[in-house]
Amino acid sequence: MPAYTECVHFDTISGADWTLPLVTIGGLPIAVIDRTQSAQLMIDAALARRGTQARPLIFTSANGQVLSLCARHSTIREMFLATDLIQADGMPLVFASRLLSPTPLPERICTTDLFDDVARLAQQRGARFFLLGATEPSIERAVQRVRMLYPDLELAGYRNGYMRDRAEETQVVEDINKARPDILWLGLGVPREQEFAVRHREHLYGVGVIKTAGGLFDYISGKNSRAPAWMQLAGLEWTYRTYLEPRRLAGRYLVTNPHAALLLLTRTGGRYRANRQ
């Protein structure tokens, strides 16, 4: 059965229409797209929605932990399938596609690197960002660094990711709509950020694209460090993270890594059927 499953189409209105092939990797439909294309698509799609009142697109990412969570929890899987695009943020997914799929993924799309690509384009084309997530000190430092690195980038607003209840969530959504960002970077962690995006997408009428971002702001702020480049390329970034935070991450990876490996071997390359809008 072919690994190519279907295509997803984005009518960006503003000059470029995008039709992307999807492949089944570890049981999820993953977009065949590289970082440069991803950045361009985010800007095109976000600016095309400016002033239209159209609901935002949701772009998210999958790694081994996500594959394992989606296989074990149907509600989490449904949240990922409710998004508009899933990118591969994990080298094991890329390796599996090269071994088992006739349509291999071109590269890993690390959200931390993608942010820089999108920010550079946003400066050129006038796209506005809103950053939501992390602790107050981390998001403050992240904003300072973003303003230093990209002085011409317009930040429509930012906020920490701690919301006590649904009423506070509703107020945050209202604040984001007032700021009217083209792209909302949502760093609340899996699966909370997917839940927030899917639950509020109908109410975020002032946003063009929502990009889930995991621990992005902790990396931008300098709180967390990236693994050496060779470890990233080898798909071993998880070992570096475990070395830095063994008490928090060792148990997680002990459970998710073997399960993710099994999913990559058994659920890559098959036909995926879904009703996508």
Secondary structure by P-SEA (a helix, b strand, c coil): cccccbbbbbcccccbbbbbbbbbccccccccccaaaaaaaaaaaaaaaccccccbbbbbcccaaaaaaaaacaaaaaaaaaccbbbbccaaaaaaaaccccccccccccaaaaaaaaaaaaaacbbbbbbbbccaaaaaaaaaaaaaaccccccccccccccccaaaaaaaaaaaaaaccccccccccaaaaaaaaaacccccccccbbbbbcaaaaaaacccccccaaaaaacaaaaaaaaacccccaaaaaccaaaaaaaaacccccbbbbbcc
